[in-house]
Every structure is written in C-alpha cells, then in structure tokens.
C-alpha cells in the first residue's frame, strides 16, 4: 500500500460473498464468521483498513440484525451486497427491511450492486 501511495483501504468479502448460499441459516453463520474475521483485521490495523460487512439477505430479519451488529459492535463502516442473492437482484427484492432498519450510520443512503446499471436509493 505504501509503495503505491495508498494510506487506507476498505475491505469486504469477495464476490459472491454469502449471496449464493441457498440455505439461509448457513448464509447467516457465514456472514457472521466473515464479519468477525474482517473486524479482527480492521482492529489490528485501524488506520490502514476499514470494513464493509457481508449481509445474509436470504433472511431479511437476520440481515438487519447482522448489519446492526457489524456496525455497532464490530465497527464496520457499512455493508456490501455482491450482485444477486440466489438469483434475484437487490432491486427485484423487497428492500424495505433495510430502509426501515435502525442502523447506526445515517449516511448509508445507497446500495449499488456490482455490474448493475442502476443504484437503489434507500
């Protein structure tokens, strides 16, 4: 990073993240495990790394809980959704659960998925 003049990077789970897991319970556990591991890296190097949490959108209530946990307890800057969740893209899903979630960072206004032409405003 230093060699290339990069002072900080934001890290996240690489695509496809947990979005391709058809079993919601496994997706929830995988997201929690990934977020805990990412938080440990960020905590070890807080001036160099920030983190975006993985969310198990297969279970909307669990996704809201994990977003809150990741941001409140783990110090994540927000979350990242990798493309689609087992087929449907985010803009094809009912996303009111994210809009209405009591998340700690009021700056979260947009979710854009990779390779998408559109941005969904929350």
N, C-alpha and C positions, 0 to 999 in steps of 0.2 A: 504494500500500500504506500509506504513512504517513498519508495523509489519512483512511483508514478504520481506523487503529489496528492494522494487520497488520504484525507485525515479521518474520515468516518465512513462506514458502510452500514446499510440496513440489510439485515439478513432475514431469510424466511425459508420455509420448507420448499424444496424444489418441486416443480410440477411433476406429476399430477397432484401432489400433496395427498390429502386424505379424500379428495373428491371422487376417486374411482372405487372406493371401498363400498360394496353393496350392503354390507352388514353394518347397520347404524351403530350398534354397541361397539364393534371393533373400530369404527371410524372415530367414535368419541374417545376411546382409550388411546388410539394412535395420535390423535390431535393433542391430547393431554401430555403424552410422552414426548412428542416432538416439541411442544411448547416448553416443557420443563427443561429439556436438553438445550434448547435455544436460549432460554433465560439464564442458564448456567454459563454459557459462552459470553453472553452480554454482560453478566455480572462480573465475570473475570476481566473484562476489558471495556468498561462502561464509557470510556472516552473515545473508543475506536469503533464500537458496534452498537447498533440499535436493533430491535427485532419487531417483526410483524408475525402475529400468531396465525396458526392454522385453525380453521373452524370446521367442525363436523356438521355441515349443512343438511346431512341426511336426517338429523334430529334437530329441528329448529329450536326447541327449548334448551337442548344441550349446547347448541351453538351460541346462544345468548349467554348462557352460564359460562362457557369457556371464554368467550370474548371478554366478559367482565372479569373473570379470574385472571386471564392473561394480562389485562391492562392494569387492574388494581393490585394484584398480588405479585405478578411476575415482572411488572414494569414495561410491558410491551407498548410500543408506540401506536399500535393499531392491529389490523389483521389483513390477510391477503387471501383471496379466493382464486384458486387456479382453474380458470376455464369453467367447465361444467361440473355438475355433481351427478354422476351416474347417468349422464345423457342430457338432462335439461340444463340450459344455461341459466345463470342467475336472473336475467331479465325475463325468463319464462316462468320463474317460480314466484310464489307469494313471498315477498321480502319484507312485509310489514313488521315481522318479528324483529328485524334488525333496526328498522326505522323507529320502532317504539321501545327499543331496549334502553334501559337506563345505563348507558355506557359512560365511563368517566371522562372521556376526551370528546368534548363537544365540537372539536374541529373535524371529526370524521364526517364527511359530507358525501363522498363519492366512493363507489366501488366500481372498478373497471376490471374486466377480466381479459386475460391475455388474448390476443388475436381477435378482439371484439371491435366492431365498428362503432359501438355505442357506449356511452357512460350513463350509468344509472345514478341519478341523484337521490340520496336518502334525505 
